[in-house]
Amino acid sequence: MPTPTKRRAVRSSKPIIGIDLGGTNINVGIVPFAGAADHVLPISRVNKKTQAILGVATVIDRIADAVRESCESAGFTLKQMGSVGIGAPGALDPNTGVVLKAPNLGFVNIALAERLSKKLGLKVYLENDVNAAAYGEWKLGAAVGATDMLAVWLGTGVGGGLILGGKLYAGGMLTAGEIGHMTLLPGAPLGRRSVEQNCSRTAVAERLVYLVGSGNASMLKKSIEEERKRAKDKGDFDASKLIRSRHIAEAFMKKDDLTVRVIQETADLLGIAIAGVVTLLSLAHVVLGGGLTEALGEPWVRMVRIAVRNRVFPPELRRVEVVGTALKENAGIVGAALLARENL
């Protein structure tokens, strides 16, 4: 593992490009940083599908294309940008800009910062995607003023980020926060043991598709049939795409019995995992985010909060604050831009 380099805290007044790279979507926004940094929101957001199945080179090309489109839409040129901050899933080394392993992208030892920098002609700062979101929430969102906090983001996978002692915490091996890969159910069948395999949007969708297909009554049946027909026409047979977050949220809000049961069980399982981290580190703040959290909203956050507080030790930790993201879909973009501004 390379020795961490000392970073310069030189802040640029130029706009910074923030990128939130996920297993499903690439989200890009320009963060202006005009004047005071508080309440900064990205302008000119661009969304593209990641299409990781097409390979590393294609993903990097799509990131670069999204950056150019975002600049063009905002009336900027790349030369007017200060730098680029990108949050990517999985284990990575911010000091070298290398993604060590990102299963949802198929990346292994990919020099993402260097390769993207060559395409854009700008310095690129790389950080874990949920670390970036955690940093954004800590600086400008739901955890402003907290000394210690855990961020848990639920989307294609499950990611985590930690602020400890008033600093973003990466750990001795630079991979801290990977709550999604913690074993949750060791006795379960392969493919159902980790937090990610049980609590991600992908896992929830696949489980609902299976249960509805097995004859369980649900209002989701119609949505699944419609999506299956569209998927068949496209030749795409990924079961997790047969139910979108909006479908799950709609069925949940309408109190569809099967959906409510699956969501409650998911909240309990996620609560067990979070409670373990809260107990271990004596944390006072937890922020939940990601596509599934944003879709389900406060009722989901409340379910997870109850599950966490019921399982922490000692009893004093039941005061732990478990809240939803304040920056929502902008958290990763803003956090990545802040980190690039402060470290390049």
Secondary structure, DSSP 8 states (H G I E B T S, - for coil): -------------S-EEEEEE-SSEEEEEEE---S--TT---EEEEEEE--GGG-HHHHHHHHHHHHHHHHHHHT--GGG--EEEEEESSEEETTTTEEEEETTTTEEEE-HHHHHHHHHTS-EEEEEHHHHHHHHHHHHSTTTT-SSEEEEEESSSEEEEEEETTEE---TTS-TT-GGGSBS-TTS-TTSSBHHHHHSHHHHHHHHHHHHHTT---THHHHHHHHHHHHHHHT---GGGSS-HHHHHHHHHTT-HHHHHHHHHHHHHHHHHHHHHHHHHT-SEEEEESHHHHHH-HHHHHHHHHHHHTT-SSGGGGG-EEEE-SSGGGHHHHHHHHHHHHH-
